[in-house]
């Protein structure tokens, strides 16, 4: 597999638990792929860098592999978390 839809990748990798939620988050412009704002139908490839905004957190993940289905224990192997930072708080 060379590429996969963003919403499907987020669901299969369990970065976001449900595909409908992944689609909503993407359509709200809260996800970027390699710096470009992504839609749910955007294509994800191995090596891409995703930045997902979850409320007050910004999670940066690198795509390591693509699979149609995966077991819960193996889902985390599909990506590597590069950064996980809190935003919107001044120290």
ZAMARGU-4260 file (C-alpha; in steps of 0.2 Angstrom, whole numbers, plus 5000, padded with zeros to 4 digits):
<rodrens>
0) 5000/5000/5000 | 5007/5017/4995 | 4994/5029/5001 | 4979/5030/5012 | 4965/5042/5016
5) 4969/5053/5031 | 4953/5049/5040 | 4956/5030/5038 | 4974/5031/5044 | 4969/5041/5060
10) 4956/5027/5064 | 4967/5012/5060 | 4982/5019/5069 | 4970/5024/5083 | 4977/5042/5084
15) 4958/5046/5084 | 4947/5032/5089 | 4932/5034/5076 | 4933/5038/5058 | 4918/5050/5059
20) 4928/5060/5072 | 4944/5060/5062 | 4934/5067/5047 | 4926/5081/5058 | 4944/5086/5065
25) 4951/5086/5048 | 4937/5096/5040 | 4939/5109/5054 | 4956/5112/5048 | 4965/5105/5064
30) 4976/5093/5055 | 4991/5097/5043 | 5001/5085/5033 | 5019/5091/5030 | 5014/5109/5034
35) 4998/5109/5022 | 4981/5110/5030 | 4973/5093/5026 | 4955/5087/5023 | 4948/5070/5028
40) 4951/5064/5010 | 4969/5070/5009 | 4982/5056/5005 | 4994/5050/5018 | 5011/5042/5014
45) 5025/5034/5024 | 5037/5047/5030 | 5023/5061/5030 | 5023/5072/5046 | 5005/5075/5053
50) 5001/5088/5066 | 4985/5086/5075 | 4977/5099/5087 | 4967/5090/5101 | 4960/5104/5111
55) 4975/5112/5120 | 4987/5099/5114 | 4997/5099/5098 | 5003/5081/5093 | 5016/5079/5079
60) 5018/5061/5072 | 5028/5054/5058 | 5019/5040/5048 | 5030/5024/5048 | 5018/5012/5039
65) 5001/5010/5032 | 4990/4995/5035 | 4971/4992/5031 | 4968/4984/5047 | 4978/4982/5063
70) 4977/4974/5080 | 4976/4986/5095 | 4993/4981/5101 | 5001/4985/5084 | 4992/5001/5080
75) 5006/5012/5088 | 5019/5005/5076 | 5010/5014/5062 | 5017/5031/5068 | 5031/5039/5079
80) 5026/5054/5091 | 5039/5067/5087 | 5031/5081/5099 | 5017/5082/5111 | 5015/5099/5117
85) 5002/5110/5127 | 4997/5126/5118 | 4987/5141/5123 | 4995/5142/5140 | 5008/5155/5145
90) 5021/5150/5158
</rodrens>
